[in-house]
Amino acid sequence: MSEGGNPDQYWFCVKHHRVETVDDLCPGKHRMGPYDSREAAANALEIAQARNEEWDEEDERWDEAGLED
């Protein structure tokens, strides 16, 4: 088995743009995850983009309300 990981988890490699398993992992600096399904790992970039947009919207609400960190 490669470095760490559960055989039932999946990662997305941003270097090779592919879903990886514990048996074929690229170095951690190139991975997103782990994810519980191959489908979720395949959608890693979209998931990250959606989360970033949500966080940006939340930051805007805090800024508009004059709230501090």
Backbone hydrogen bonds in HBPLUS format (Angstrom, degrees):
<---DONOR---> <-ACCEPTOR-->    atom                        ^
c    i                          cat <-CA-CA->   ^        H-A-AA   ^      H-
h    n   atom  resd res      DA  || num        DHA   H-A  angle D-A-AA Bond
n    s   type  num  typ     dist DA aas  dist angle  dist       angle   num
A0009-GLN N   A0006-ASN O   3.00 MM   3  5.44 154.6  2.06 126.0 124.9     1
A0010-TYR N   A0035-TYR O   2.87 MM  25  5.05 155.6  1.92 143.1 149.8     2
A0035-TYR N   A0010-TYR O   2.68 MM  25  5.05 150.2  1.76 148.8 158.3     3
A0011-TRP N   A0020-GLU O   2.96 MM   9  5.12 157.3  2.01 143.6 148.3     4
A0020-GLU N   A0011-TRP O   2.75 MM   9  5.12 162.4  1.78 145.8 150.1     5
A0012-PHE N   A0032-MET O   2.90 MM  20  5.11 159.8  1.94 144.3 151.1     6
A0032-MET N   A0012-PHE O   2.81 MM  20  5.11 139.5  1.97 140.1 153.4     7
A0013-CYS N   A0018-ARG O   2.85 MM   5  5.44 172.1  1.86 165.0 165.5     8
A0017-HIS N   A0013-CYS O   2.75 MM   4  5.32 124.0  2.06 137.0 151.1     9
A0014-VAL N   A0030-HIS O   2.73 MM  16  5.43 155.7  1.79 161.6 166.7    10
A0024-ASP N   A0021-THR O   2.99 MM   3  5.55 162.6  2.02 118.7 123.9    11
A0030-HIS N   A0027-PRO O   2.92 MM   3  5.78 166.6  1.94 129.5 134.0    12
A0031-ARG N   A0028-GLY O   3.11 MM   3  5.14 167.9  2.12 110.2 114.1    13
A0041-ALA N   A0037-SER O   3.13 MM   4  6.42 161.9  2.16 148.1 152.8    14
A0042-ALA N   A0038-ARG O   2.91 MM   4  6.14 152.8  1.98 147.5 155.5    15
A0043-ASN N   A0039-GLU O   3.11 MM   4  6.36 131.1  2.36 139.0 151.5    16
A0043-ASN N   A0040-ALA O   3.08 MM   3  5.09 134.3  2.30  95.9 108.7    17
A0044-ALA N   A0041-ALA O   3.10 MM   3  4.98 159.4  2.15 112.0 111.1    18
A0047-ILE N   A0043-ASN O   2.88 MM   4  6.10 160.5  1.92 160.6 167.2    19
A0048-ALA N   A0044-ALA O   2.91 MM   4  6.10 162.9  1.94 150.8 155.2    20
A0049-GLN N   A0045-LEU O   2.96 MM   4  6.13 156.7  2.01 143.3 149.9    21
A0050-ALA N   A0046-GLU O   2.95 MM   4  6.15 162.2  1.99 150.1 154.5    22
A0051-ARG N   A0047-ILE O   2.98 MM   4  6.23 159.8  2.03 150.6 156.2    23
A0052-ASN N   A0048-ALA O   2.91 MM   4  6.10 159.5  1.95 150.1 155.9    24
A0053-GLU N   A0049-GLN O   2.98 MM   4  6.22 157.4  2.03 149.6 155.4    25
A0054-GLU N   A0050-ALA O   3.00 MM   4  6.27 156.1  2.06 146.7 153.1    26
A0055-TRP N   A0051-ARG O   2.92 MM   4  6.18 161.4  1.95 152.8 157.6    27
A0056-ASP N   A0052-ASN O   2.86 MM   4  6.08 155.1  1.92 148.3 155.5    28
A0057-GLU N   A0053-GLU O   2.96 MM   4  6.18 157.2  2.02 147.7 153.4    29
A0058-GLU N   A0054-GLU O   2.94 MM   4  6.21 154.0  2.01 146.6 154.1    30
A0059-ASP N   A0055-TRP O   2.86 MM   4  6.11 156.5  1.91 148.6 155.0    31
A0060-GLU N   A0056-ASP O   2.97 MM   4  6.25 154.3  2.04 146.3 153.0    32
A0061-ARG N   A0057-GLU O   2.99 MM   4  6.32 154.9  2.06 147.2 153.6    33
A0062-TRP N   A0058-GLU O   2.99 MM   4  6.30 156.6  2.04 150.8 156.9    34
A0063-ASP N   A0059-ASP O   2.86 MM   4  6.12 161.0  1.90 151.3 156.9    35
A0064-GLU N   A0060-GLU O   2.85 MM   4  6.04 160.0  1.89 152.3 157.5    36
A0065-ALA N   A0061-ARG O   3.00 MM   4  6.09 142.2  2.15 139.2 149.2    37
A0067-LEU N   A0062-TRP O   2.97 MM   5  5.12 156.6  2.03 153.2 151.5    38
A0066-GLY N   A0063-ASP O   3.17 MM   3  5.09 152.3  2.25  97.6 106.0    39
